[in-house]
Amino acid sequence: MPPPKPNFLKVIILGDGAVGKSALMNRFVNNKFDNQSFHTIGVEFLNKEVKVGGTTYTLQIWDTAGQERFKSLRTPFYRGSDICLLVYSVDDEQSFYNLDTWKREFLYYADVKDAELFPFVLIGNKVDLPKHEVPTEQVEAWCHANNNMKCFMTSAKDSINVDQAFNASVEKWLTSEQNLDKQMKAGPNYTNQVNLDKHNTNLSGNQQDNEKTCC
């Protein structure tokens, strides 16, 4: 019999420095935005309760420093994560290109057993800015290449799609747990490797519906 699902979930936010990870966390938890916030040094975390599918979950949200010099401080906190949010800034093309590195780093240090089933969500932050360097087509292609990862276009400053992104990550975790349960019940002969969102990868933006098909 599979163990009961926890109501406490560890969520880690990864991405380059200055993409708005701290701002996203503070907007989601405290519904505040600080224009004068400084870079995170090491790691910080906040808790928030959310209700998804009729069940209340406590999210422990870890904000990590994006600079390379803090790598030794942040990576020990990857282990035990239930959800990972990968963040880039729409006005910083390099932060988008670095997503693969962030994902590889997380999978290695978190010791994830099944990368295809692990609940990742992609966030393109700062959609309130007029300059967007990353074309939608590139984002869609990256989502498709990464198991049709869900993507949300957000603004921590203007409170666009922030709650939706965090809530969707919990829904993704629930789906992942359901598929892991199927594998456990079926045993070693389980061969139906489910692509969680094969036909339902979403890209959200402030000038579109909250979610639209991404890939």
PAVOTOR-908898 format. One record per residue (C-alpha): residue in three letters; chain; x, y, z. Coordinates in nm, 2 decimals. Layout:
residues N
<rec rest="ALA" kette="A" px="X" py="Y" pz="Z"/>
...
***
This chain:
residues 215
<rec rest="MET" kette="A" px="0.00" py="0.00" pz="0.00"/>
<rec rest="PRO" kette="A" px="0.15" py="0.34" pz="-0.10"/>
<rec rest="PRO" kette="A" px="0.24" py="0.58" pz="0.18"/>
<rec rest="PRO" kette="A" px="-0.01" py="0.87" pz="0.25"/>
<rec rest="LYS" kette="A" px="0.06" py="1.18" pz="0.05"/>
<rec rest="PRO" kette="A" px="0.21" py="1.47" pz="0.25"/>
<rec rest="ASN" kette="A" px="0.03" py="1.79" pz="0.31"/>
<rec rest="PHE" kette="A" px="0.36" py="1.97" pz="0.35"/>
<rec rest="LEU" kette="A" px="0.54" py="2.04" pz="0.02"/>
<rec rest="LYS" kette="A" px="0.89" py="2.18" pz="-0.03"/>
<rec rest="VAL" kette="A" px="0.90" py="2.41" pz="-0.33"/>
<rec rest="ILE" kette="A" px="1.23" py="2.54" pz="-0.47"/>
<rec rest="ILE" kette="A" px="1.27" py="2.84" pz="-0.70"/>
<rec rest="LEU" kette="A" px="1.57" py="2.84" pz="-0.94"/>
<rec rest="GLY" kette="A" px="1.70" py="3.08" pz="-1.20"/>
<rec rest="ASP" kette="A" px="1.96" py="3.35" pz="-1.27"/>
<rec rest="GLY" kette="A" px="2.01" py="3.64" pz="-1.04"/>
<rec rest="ALA" kette="A" px="1.77" py="3.93" pz="-1.09"/>
<rec rest="VAL" kette="A" px="1.50" py="3.74" pz="-1.27"/>
<rec rest="GLY" kette="A" px="1.26" py="3.81" pz="-0.98"/>
<rec rest="LYS" kette="A" px="1.26" py="3.49" pz="-0.78"/>
<rec rest="SER" kette="A" px="1.23" py="3.67" pz="-0.44"/>
<rec rest="ALA" kette="A" px="0.97" py="3.91" pz="-0.58"/>
<rec rest="LEU" kette="A" px="0.76" py="3.61" pz="-0.70"/>
<rec rest="MET" kette="A" px="0.78" py="3.45" pz="-0.36"/>
<rec rest="ASN" kette="A" px="0.69" py="3.77" pz="-0.17"/>
<rec rest="ARG" kette="A" px="0.40" py="3.84" pz="-0.41"/>
<rec rest="PHE" kette="A" px="0.26" py="3.49" pz="-0.37"/>
<rec rest="VAL" kette="A" px="0.31" py="3.47" pz="0.01"/>
<rec rest="ASN" kette="A" px="0.26" py="3.83" pz="0.13"/>
<rec rest="ASN" kette="A" px="0.09" py="3.99" pz="-0.18"/>
<rec rest="LYS" kette="A" px="0.36" py="4.26" pz="-0.17"/>
<rec rest="PHE" kette="A" px="0.62" py="4.39" pz="-0.42"/>
<rec rest="ASP" kette="A" px="0.94" py="4.57" pz="-0.31"/>
<rec rest="ASN" kette="A" px="1.10" py="4.77" pz="-0.59"/>
<rec rest="GLN" kette="A" px="1.42" py="4.81" pz="-0.37"/>
<rec rest="SER" kette="A" px="1.47" py="4.45" pz="-0.29"/>
<rec rest="PHE" kette="A" px="1.83" py="4.32" pz="-0.29"/>
<rec rest="HIS" kette="A" px="1.98" py="4.00" pz="-0.43"/>
<rec rest="THR" kette="A" px="1.93" py="3.69" pz="-0.22"/>
<rec rest="ILE" kette="A" px="2.24" py="3.57" pz="-0.04"/>
<rec rest="GLY" kette="A" px="2.23" py="3.19" pz="0.00"/>
<rec rest="VAL" kette="A" px="1.87" py="3.08" pz="0.06"/>
<rec rest="GLU" kette="A" px="1.56" py="3.22" pz="0.22"/>
<rec rest="PHE" kette="A" px="1.22" py="3.05" pz="0.27"/>
<rec rest="LEU" kette="A" px="0.86" py="3.14" pz="0.34"/>
<rec rest="ASN" kette="A" px="0.55" py="2.93" pz="0.41"/>
<rec rest="LYS" kette="A" px="0.20" py="2.96" pz="0.27"/>
<rec rest="GLU" kette="A" px="-0.11" py="2.74" pz="0.29"/>
<rec rest="VAL" kette="A" px="-0.30" py="2.68" pz="-0.04"/>
<rec rest="LYS" kette="A" px="-0.61" py="2.47" pz="-0.11"/>
<rec rest="VAL" kette="A" px="-0.60" py="2.26" pz="-0.42"/>
<rec rest="GLY" kette="A" px="-0.85" py="1.99" pz="-0.51"/>
<rec rest="GLY" kette="A" px="-1.03" py="2.03" pz="-0.18"/>
<rec rest="THR" kette="A" px="-0.71" py="1.96" pz="0.02"/>
<rec rest="THR" kette="A" px="-0.50" py="2.22" pz="0.21"/>
<rec rest="TYR" kette="A" px="-0.12" py="2.21" pz="0.16"/>
<rec rest="THR" kette="A" px="0.15" py="2.40" pz="0.33"/>
<rec rest="LEU" kette="A" px="0.41" py="2.51" pz="0.08"/>
<rec rest="GLN" kette="A" px="0.76" py="2.58" pz="0.21"/>
<rec rest="ILE" kette="A" px="0.90" py="2.80" pz="-0.06"/>
<rec rest="TRP" kette="A" px="1.27" py="2.82" pz="-0.10"/>
<rec rest="ASP" kette="A" px="1.42" py="3.12" pz="-0.28"/>
<rec rest="THR" kette="A" px="1.78" py="3.06" pz="-0.39"/>
<rec rest="ALA" kette="A" px="2.07" py="3.29" pz="-0.49"/>
<rec rest="GLY" kette="A" px="2.12" py="3.28" pz="-0.86"/>
<rec rest="GLN" kette="A" px="2.49" py="3.38" pz="-0.87"/>
<rec rest="GLU" kette="A" px="2.75" py="3.11" pz="-0.93"/>
<rec rest="ARG" kette="A" px="2.95" py="3.21" pz="-0.62"/>
<rec rest="PHE" kette="A" px="2.65" py="3.09" pz="-0.40"/>
<rec rest="LYS" kette="A" px="2.63" py="2.75" pz="-0.56"/>
<rec rest="SER" kette="A" px="2.78" py="2.57" pz="-0.26"/>
<rec rest="LEU" kette="A" px="2.53" py="2.74" pz="-0.03"/>
<rec rest="ARG" kette="A" px="2.21" py="2.66" pz="-0.23"/>
<rec rest="THR" kette="A" px="2.26" py="2.31" pz="-0.37"/>
<rec rest="PRO" kette="A" px="2.24" py="2.13" pz="-0.03"/>
<rec rest="PHE" kette="A" px="1.88" py="2.26" pz="0.00"/>
<rec rest="TYR" kette="A" px="1.77" py="2.09" pz="-0.33"/>
<rec rest="ARG" kette="A" px="1.74" py="1.75" pz="-0.17"/>
<rec rest="GLY" kette="A" px="1.39" py="1.67" pz="-0.05"/>
<rec rest="SER" kette="A" px="1.22" py="1.91" pz="-0.29"/>
<rec rest="ASP" kette="A" px="0.87" py="1.82" pz="-0.41"/>
<rec rest="ILE" kette="A" px="0.83" py="2.09" pz="-0.67"/>
<rec rest="CYS" kette="A" px="1.08" py="2.30" pz="-0.87"/>
<rec rest="LEU" kette="A" px="0.99" py="2.64" pz="-1.04"/>
<rec rest="LEU" kette="A" px="1.24" py="2.74" pz="-1.31"/>
<rec rest="VAL" kette="A" px="1.24" py="3.12" pz="-1.36"/>
<rec rest="TYR" kette="A" px="1.37" py="3.34" pz="-1.64"/>
<rec rest="SER" kette="A" px="1.31" py="3.71" pz="-1.71"/>
<rec rest="VAL" kette="A" px="1.14" py="3.79" pz="-2.04"/>
<rec rest="ASP" kette="A" px="1.38" py="4.09" pz="-2.09"/>
<rec rest="ASP" kette="A" px="1.70" py="3.87" pz="-2.04"/>
<rec rest="GLU" kette="A" px="1.76" py="3.62" pz="-2.31"/>
<rec rest="GLN" kette="A" px="2.06" py="3.47" pz="-2.13"/>
<rec rest="SER" kette="A" px="1.85" py="3.38" pz="-1.83"/>
<rec rest="PHE" kette="A" px="1.63" py="3.18" pz="-2.07"/>
<rec rest="TYR" kette="A" px="1.93" py="3.00" pz="-2.22"/>
<rec rest="ASN" kette="A" px="2.06" py="2.91" pz="-1.87"/>
<rec rest="LEU" kette="A" px="1.74" py="2.72" pz="-1.79"/>
<rec rest="ASP" kette="A" px="1.89" py="2.39" pz="-1.90"/>
<rec rest="THR" kette="A" px="2.19" py="2.44" pz="-1.67"/>
<rec rest="TRP" kette="A" px="1.95" py="2.51" pz="-1.38"/>
<rec rest="LYS" kette="A" px="1.75" py="2.21" pz="-1.45"/>
<rec rest="ARG" kette="A" px="2.05" py="1.98" pz="-1.47"/>
<rec rest="GLU" kette="A" px="2.19" py="2.12" pz="-1.15"/>
<rec rest="PHE" kette="A" px="1.87" py="2.06" pz="-0.97"/>
<rec rest="LEU" kette="A" px="1.83" py="1.70" pz="-1.09"/>
<rec rest="TYR" kette="A" px="2.18" py="1.62" pz="-0.99"/>
<rec rest="TYR" kette="A" px="2.19" py="1.76" pz="-0.64"/>
<rec rest="ALA" kette="A" px="1.83" py="1.68" pz="-0.56"/>
<rec rest="ASP" kette="A" px="1.90" py="1.32" pz="-0.66"/>
<rec rest="VAL" kette="A" px="1.57" py="1.30" pz="-0.86"/>
<rec rest="LYS" kette="A" px="1.49" py="0.94" pz="-0.95"/>
<rec rest="ASP" kette="A" px="1.25" py="1.00" pz="-1.24"/>
<rec rest="ALA" kette="A" px="1.32" py="1.33" pz="-1.42"/>
<rec rest="GLU" kette="A" px="1.02" py="1.28" pz="-1.65"/>
<rec rest="LEU" kette="A" px="0.77" py="1.26" pz="-1.37"/>
<rec rest="PHE" kette="A" px="0.92" py="1.53" pz="-1.14"/>
<rec rest="PRO" kette="A" px="0.69" py="1.84" pz="-1.12"/>
<rec rest="PHE" kette="A" px="0.87" py="2.13" pz="-1.29"/>
<rec rest="VAL" kette="A" px="0.69" py="2.45" pz="-1.39"/>
<rec rest="LEU" kette="A" px="0.85" py="2.72" pz="-1.60"/>
<rec rest="ILE" kette="A" px="0.79" py="3.09" pz="-1.52"/>
<rec rest="GLY" kette="A" px="0.87" py="3.37" pz="-1.76"/>
<rec rest="ASN" kette="A" px="0.87" py="3.67" pz="-1.52"/>
<rec rest="LYS" kette="A" px="0.85" py="4.05" pz="-1.57"/>
<rec rest="VAL" kette="A" px="0.59" py="4.06" pz="-1.85"/>
<rec rest="ASP" kette="A" px="0.51" py="4.41" pz="-1.73"/>
<rec rest="LEU" kette="A" px="0.83" py="4.53" pz="-1.90"/>
<rec rest="PRO" kette="A" px="0.80" py="4.67" pz="-2.26"/>
<rec rest="LYS" kette="A" px="1.11" py="4.49" pz="-2.39"/>
<rec rest="HIS" kette="A" px="1.07" py="4.11" pz="-2.44"/>
<rec rest="GLU" kette="A" px="1.39" py="3.94" pz="-2.57"/>
<rec rest="VAL" kette="A" px="1.26" py="3.58" pz="-2.57"/>
<rec rest="PRO" kette="A" px="1.02" py="3.49" pz="-2.85"/>
<rec rest="THR" kette="A" px="0.72" py="3.29" pz="-2.76"/>
<rec rest="GLU" kette="A" px="0.82" py="3.03" pz="-3.02"/>
<rec rest="GLN" kette="A" px="1.14" py="2.96" pz="-2.83"/>
<rec rest="VAL" kette="A" px="0.96" py="2.92" pz="-2.51"/>
<rec rest="GLU" kette="A" px="0.71" py="2.68" pz="-2.67"/>
<rec rest="ALA" kette="A" px="1.00" py="2.47" pz="-2.82"/>
<rec rest="TRP" kette="A" px="1.18" py="2.45" pz="-2.49"/>
<rec rest="CYS" kette="A" px="0.86" py="2.34" pz="-2.31"/>
<rec rest="HIS" kette="A" px="0.80" py="2.07" pz="-2.57"/>
<rec rest="ALA" kette="A" px="1.16" py="1.95" pz="-2.54"/>
<rec rest="ASN" kette="A" px="1.12" py="1.92" pz="-2.16"/>
<rec rest="ASN" kette="A" px="0.83" py="1.69" pz="-2.13"/>
<rec rest="ASN" kette="A" px="0.58" py="1.95" pz="-2.23"/>
<rec rest="MET" kette="A" px="0.65" py="2.15" pz="-1.92"/>
<rec rest="LYS" kette="A" px="0.38" py="2.40" pz="-1.81"/>
<rec rest="CYS" kette="A" px="0.48" py="2.76" pz="-1.85"/>
<rec rest="PHE" kette="A" px="0.33" py="3.08" pz="-1.70"/>
<rec rest="MET" kette="A" px="0.41" py="3.43" pz="-1.80"/>
<rec rest="THR" kette="A" px="0.41" py="3.64" pz="-1.49"/>
<rec rest="SER" kette="A" px="0.47" py="3.98" pz="-1.33"/>
<rec rest="ALA" kette="A" px="0.55" py="3.99" pz="-0.96"/>
<rec rest="LYS" kette="A" px="0.52" py="4.37" pz="-0.98"/>
<rec rest="ASP" kette="A" px="0.17" py="4.38" pz="-1.13"/>
<rec rest="SER" kette="A" px="0.05" py="4.05" pz="-0.97"/>
<rec rest="ILE" kette="A" px="-0.01" py="3.87" pz="-1.30"/>
<rec rest="ASN" kette="A" px="-0.04" py="3.49" pz="-1.30"/>
<rec rest="VAL" kette="A" px="0.17" py="3.44" pz="-0.99"/>
<rec rest="ASP" kette="A" px="-0.10" py="3.26" pz="-0.79"/>
<rec rest="GLN" kette="A" px="-0.19" py="3.06" pz="-1.09"/>
<rec rest="ALA" kette="A" px="0.17" py="2.94" pz="-1.14"/>
<rec rest="PHE" kette="A" px="0.22" py="2.82" pz="-0.78"/>
<rec rest="ASN" kette="A" px="-0.12" py="2.65" pz="-0.77"/>
<rec rest="ALA" kette="A" px="-0.05" py="2.48" pz="-1.10"/>
<rec rest="SER" kette="A" px="0.27" py="2.34" pz="-0.96"/>
<rec rest="VAL" kette="A" px="0.08" py="2.17" pz="-0.68"/>
<rec rest="GLU" kette="A" px="-0.16" py="2.03" pz="-0.93"/>
<rec rest="LYS" kette="A" px="0.14" py="1.90" pz="-1.13"/>
<rec rest="TRP" kette="A" px="0.27" py="1.74" pz="-0.81"/>
<rec rest="LEU" kette="A" px="-0.06" py="1.57" pz="-0.76"/>
<rec rest="THR" kette="A" px="-0.06" py="1.43" pz="-1.11"/>
<rec rest="SER" kette="A" px="0.30" py="1.31" pz="-1.06"/>
<rec rest="GLU" kette="A" px="0.20" py="1.13" pz="-0.74"/>
<rec rest="GLN" kette="A" px="-0.09" py="0.96" pz="-0.91"/>
<rec rest="ASN" kette="A" px="0.14" py="0.83" pz="-1.18"/>
<rec rest="LEU" kette="A" px="0.39" py="0.71" pz="-0.93"/>
<rec rest="ASP" kette="A" px="0.11" py="0.53" pz="-0.75"/>
<rec rest="LYS" kette="A" px="0.02" py="0.35" pz="-1.07"/>
<rec rest="GLN" kette="A" px="0.38" py="0.24" pz="-1.12"/>
<rec rest="MET" kette="A" px="0.40" py="0.11" pz="-0.76"/>
<rec rest="LYS" kette="A" px="0.07" py="-0.08" pz="-0.80"/>
<rec rest="ALA" kette="A" px="0.17" py="-0.23" pz="-1.14"/>
<rec rest="GLY" kette="A" px="0.52" py="-0.33" pz="-1.02"/>
<rec rest="PRO" kette="A" px="0.82" py="-0.38" pz="-1.24"/>
<rec rest="ASN" kette="A" px="0.61" py="-0.47" pz="-1.54"/>
<rec rest="TYR" kette="A" px="0.47" py="-0.12" pz="-1.56"/>
<rec rest="THR" kette="A" px="0.55" py="0.00" pz="-1.91"/>
<rec rest="ASN" kette="A" px="0.31" py="0.29" pz="-1.97"/>
<rec rest="GLN" kette="A" px="0.55" py="0.58" pz="-1.92"/>
<rec rest="VAL" kette="A" px="0.30" py="0.87" pz="-1.90"/>
<rec rest="ASN" kette="A" px="0.39" py="1.20" pz="-2.05"/>
<rec rest="LEU" kette="A" px="0.20" py="1.41" pz="-1.79"/>
<rec rest="ASP" kette="A" px="0.09" py="1.71" pz="-2.00"/>
<rec rest="LYS" kette="A" px="0.14" py="1.58" pz="-2.36"/>
<rec rest="HIS" kette="A" px="-0.17" py="1.74" pz="-2.48"/>
<rec rest="ASN" kette="A" px="-0.20" py="2.02" pz="-2.22"/>
<rec rest="THR" kette="A" px="0.11" py="2.23" pz="-2.19"/>
<rec rest="ASN" kette="A" px="0.01" py="2.59" pz="-2.12"/>
<rec rest="LEU" kette="A" px="0.16" py="2.93" pz="-2.17"/>
<rec rest="SER" kette="A" px="0.00" py="3.22" pz="-1.98"/>
<rec rest="GLY" kette="A" px="0.03" py="3.59" pz="-2.04"/>
<rec rest="ASN" kette="A" px="-0.12" py="3.92" pz="-1.93"/>
<rec rest="GLN" kette="A" px="-0.26" py="4.00" pz="-2.28"/>
<rec rest="GLN" kette="A" px="-0.40" py="3.65" pz="-2.33"/>
<rec rest="ASP" kette="A" px="-0.63" py="3.42" pz="-2.15"/>
<rec rest="ASN" kette="A" px="-0.48" py="3.30" pz="-1.82"/>
<rec rest="GLU" kette="A" px="-0.37" py="2.98" pz="-1.99"/>
<rec rest="LYS" kette="A" px="-0.34" py="2.88" pz="-2.35"/>
<rec rest="THR" kette="A" px="-0.19" py="2.58" pz="-2.52"/>
<rec rest="CYS" kette="A" px="0.19" py="2.62" pz="-2.54"/>
<rec rest="CYS" kette="A" px="0.31" py="2.31" pz="-2.72"/>
***
